[in-house]
């Protein structure tokens, strides 16, 4: 391992040797690896990734086949990514054939509501940002996401999201799921960005209209307090409308995950449905309207992967404590651990912590680190293989 990854000389190496010597009764059932869409751009990069995953002892790969409203597979609905070379190459078909040949399961990683995150709009007229800008979300200040693309990565703005409350959005996404599971023998369907961008989103015109038809109140009234009707309500009545609105937003996401899982299982009863989720369940539920514990409890998902990307061990452990406090079933949680923001020995410590807490799997984010720093995994892979 290169010393550039070590801040404290021999101590981290000693730490790794101690961890490797610890006997653990539990074994990981799933050793997963997230593969970001850039790797899917050419057959050479795919070949290299499969070799890495196979030699590294990974059992499952989560490949990002839907990135920003584009496809890394052949689709009649979704425009193919401009990154793919040559343009007729089908990365997903290639990955499935190669991965299954070496006994690795393939999960189609599907960015759900995040649609675009570059400063300029995509060139292809088939992209949803150009076809249906009215499906894109709006915040409580009335700012449309597509009008804010220059702000991407500033002040928490992630980019343009589809509005889960817009009645046309979920049916479209279900049609994409339908095509994907009908045409490809994937082992799993893995949803990411299956949430709102933040608390103050959801004010898409179509979504507001849908809520008004049900409850006779424009949700923008809840924000700005305008209108004679609003002034006539007491505090309890106002609180009731806020709850109705928040439940309406949360249910719009739950409706999609419920329908998508049923659709996929109709095609393939053995398919595994999962989601990458916020590790703090209470924050996920109240801030991002992502009820991932409910999705597990109702059987919409087979497992979740909390993105527990904390750098320090105390923060990592605190997220686990929050899951326990929420009553999450650890048997259906595969722990997401990051490599991009920490040194290899810290990753190893988190893998061992995950095993000691009897979680059945880990998923490493991401293969990109290997492409950028090939020696990074030198001490991590023996731990993956052993456990």
N, C-alpha and C positions, 0 to 999 in steps of 0.2 A: 504493500500500500504506500502511495506517495506521501511524504511527510507534509505536503501542503495541506492535507486534510486534518493534520493534528495540531492542536494549539498547545498541548501540554506534554510534548515529548513522549517518553516511554509509558506514562501513566495510562493513556487510553488503550495501548496495546496490552498492558497488564490486565486492564479491565476486561478486555475482550477474552483473554485467556481464562479468566475466572468464570465468565459467563459460559464459555464453551464447556467448562468442566462441571457445570451445574446439572445434576440429573433431574430431568423433568418427566413425570409420568404422562402428562398430556402431550399429544402430538397434533400438529396442524393438519386438518382435513383438506383445507384449501390454501394454496400458496399462489396468490394472484398478483398480476402485474398490469397496471394501466398503461396503455400504449396510445399516446397522443397522435392525432391525425397526420402530422407531418411525416411520420415514419411510414405511413401508408401511401406515400406519393409515388414510389417506384418499386419494382419487383426486387431490386438489389437490396433496398433497405428492409423490405419485408423478409427476405431470405435471412438477412443478418439478425433480425429480431427473433425469428423462430429459432435459429441456432442458439441465441443467447437464452431464450426462455427454456428450451429443452435441456441445454447443458446446465442451467442454473437450478433445475429441479422444480420449476413452476408447474402447477397443475392447471391453472386457468389464466387466460389473458382477456383483458377488457379493452377492446379495440374501438377507437372513436370513429365510428362510421358515419355519424351525423355530427358535424362540427358547428358551423354557423349557418344553418339553413341550407347546407349543401350535402352531397352524398359522396361517400367513398366506396360506392358500389353502383351497379347498374340500376337505374330507376327511371320509370316513366313519369314520376310525379315530382321528384326533387332534382334540381340541376346538379350535375356532377361537379365536383370540386375542380377548380382551375389548377390546383397543385399537382394533379395526377399526370404522370408522364410515362408512356404515351397515353393519349386521351382515351383509347379503347381498353386500357388495362382495368381489370376488375380486382381491386385489392382484397375485398372481402372474400370473394370466391377463392383467391389464391391462398389467403390465410387459413380458411377453413380446411382446404385440402391438405396443406402442409401441417397445420397444427394437429388435426385428427390423425395424420400419419404418424405422429410421434406421441400420441396419447394426451394431448393438451386440449382442454375445453375452450370454446370461443364464445365470449359474451359480446354482443353488439352494443357498444357504448353509444347512447343516444342522447345528445344534448336537446332537451325538450323545448323549453320556452325561450332560452337565449338564442336570438336569431342573428345578430350581427354585432361585431365589436371592433370595427375599423373606422377610422375617421371619415372615409369616403364610402359612398354606397357601392355595392357590387355592380359590375358591368352587365352581367347577364339579365335580360329582361324577365327571365323565368324565376328569378329569385323573389321570395315573398316580400322582401322590402320594397320591390318595384311593383309586384303584382297586387299586393294587398297591404299597403301602408296603414289602412284603417284598422288592421288587426293588431297593430303594435300598441304597447301600453302607454299610459299617460300618468304622470304623477299628480299629486294633490294640488300643485300649483298650475296645473293645466299644461305642463310642458310635455310634448310628445317626444318619445325616446329618439326617433330619427332626427329630430331637430337638435339633439344634444351630442351627436357622435364625436364632435371635436373635444368633448369633455371626458371621453373614455379613459379609464384608469385614474381619474381625478375625483376626489371627494366621494369615493365609494361607487361611482357610476360605472357599471360593468358593460353597458352597451344597450342595444335595442332588444327588448323582450316582447314576445308575443303575449297578448293579454289573455290569461286563462278564463276570464269572465266573459269574453266576447263569444257569443254563441256559435260562431263559425270556426273558431280556432281548434277546439278539441276534436271535432269531426275531421278536420283536415289532418291533424296529427295521427288520428286513428287510421286514416287511409294510408299514411306513410308506414305505420307499424304493420298494417295488414299486408302491404306489398313486401315488406322486408321479411316477415316470418313465413310468407307463402313461398318466397323464391330462394331462401337460403336456409341451410340446415345448421342454424346456430344453436348452441347449447343454452344460451341465456340472453336475456334482453335487460340491459342495464341503463336505467334512466338517471340522467344528471340534469342539473338546473331545473328540477321538478319543483318549482317554487316561484314566488314573486321576488322581484329584485330587492324590495325592502318594504317596510311598513306603509309608507306613504305612496304606494303604487296601487293600481287597480281601477283607475278612473277613465279607462277607455270608454268612448261614447257608447259602443254597442253593449258593453258590460253594464254601464250605468242605466241604460234603457231597460235592460233585462231585469235589473234589480227594481227599478221604478214600477215595472209592470206587476211585480210580485208584492211590493210593499208600499207603493204610492209615495215614495220619498226619493228624491235625487240624492245619492250618497255625497255629492259635493256639498250639499247643505250641511252635512255633519261636520265638514271641515271649516267652512266659512261662516256657518251660523246665520246665513241670510234667509229671508223669507218669513212671512207672517205666521205660517204654520209652525215653523221651527220655534219661533219666539213663544208660541202658545203652549209648548210642551214643558213639563216639569223635568227635573234632573233624572228621575227614574225612567221616564219615557225616553229621554235622550240616550241614556245608557242602554236601554233596550234596543234602540235603532243601531247604536254602535255595535252591539253584539250581533245583531242580525246581519249587518254589513260584513263584519269580520268572518262570521260563519259562512256567509255567502261566498266570500273569496276563498276561504279554506276548502269549502266543499267543491268548488270548481276544479281545484287541483286533484282532490280525492276522486272526483267523478272520472277524470281522465285515467288515473292509475288503476281504478277498478275496471273500467271498460277495456283498457289496453291489456291488462293481465288476462282477462277473460277471453279476449280475442286471440291472444297469443297461445293460450292453453287449448283453445278449440283446435288450432292447427297442430299443436304439439303438446300433449299432456305432460311430457317430461321436461319441457323447457323451464328454466329457472328465471324468475322475475326478480329483479333487484333494483336498488337505487343508491346513488351516492348522496349522502345527507349531511346536514349540519350536525356536529357532534353533540351540541347542547340541545336536548330535545325541547325544553321549555322555550328557548329562543327560536328554535325552528318552528314551533307551533304558533307562537304569538307574534313573532316579528316577520317571519317569512311564509307563514300560512302553510307549513309543511308538516302534516300530521303523520310522521313516519312510524311512530309507535302504533297508531291506529291502523295504518296500512299493514303492519305485521300482524296485529291482533285479529284483524278481519280476514287475513289470508290473501290479501291482494299481492303481497310480496313474499318471496321465499326467504330473503335475507336483505339486510341493509349493510352498506359500507360507510360508517361515519368517517368523515374527512378529518381525522384527529391529527392535524398537521402541526401540533404544538411542538416547539423546539425544546423546551425544558421538560424534564420528567414530571415535576409537580403539576404543571399545566396539563400534560398528557393524562396523568392519573386523575386529575380533577374532572376531566371530561368523562372518564369511566365512572367516577362516583356519581356524576349527574345522571348517567344512564341508569345506574342501579337505583338511585332515588326515584326515578320516573317509573320504575317497575319494568324496564326493558328486559326481554328474554335474551340473555347473552348467547344462547345456543344458536340464535339466528342473526348474529352480528359478526361480520368479518371486519377486522380493524384496518382502517386506512392509515398508512404511515407514509410520510413524505421523505424524499431524499434531497429535494432541491434546496432546502433551507437549513440543513444540518449535516454534521460530519458522520461518517459511517459508523463509528462506535456508538453514537447516540441512537442511530436507527436500530442497531443490534440490541441495545438495552430495551428499546420499546418493543421489539419482537419478543424478547424473553418475558417482558412484563405481560404482554398479550397472552402468551402461552400460560403463564402462571395464573392468570385470571380465568383460564378455561374457555377463552374465546376459540371457536373452531377454525378460524382462518385469519389471514392477513392479506391485504392488497397493497402493493407498493406503488407509490406515485413518485416518479414514473420511469419508464424505459428511457425517456429523454435524457436523464442523467447519464446513462451509459453512453449514449451517442455523443454527449458533450465531454464526458470525462471517463474514458473506458476503464480506468483502474479503480474507479470509485467503489465498485462492487466486490473487489478482491476479497475483503474480509466478511462481506455480507452473505455472499453465495454459499459458503460452507454452512452457515447457520440455517439458511433456507433449505439446503439439501438434507441436513441432519434432522431437522424437526418437521 
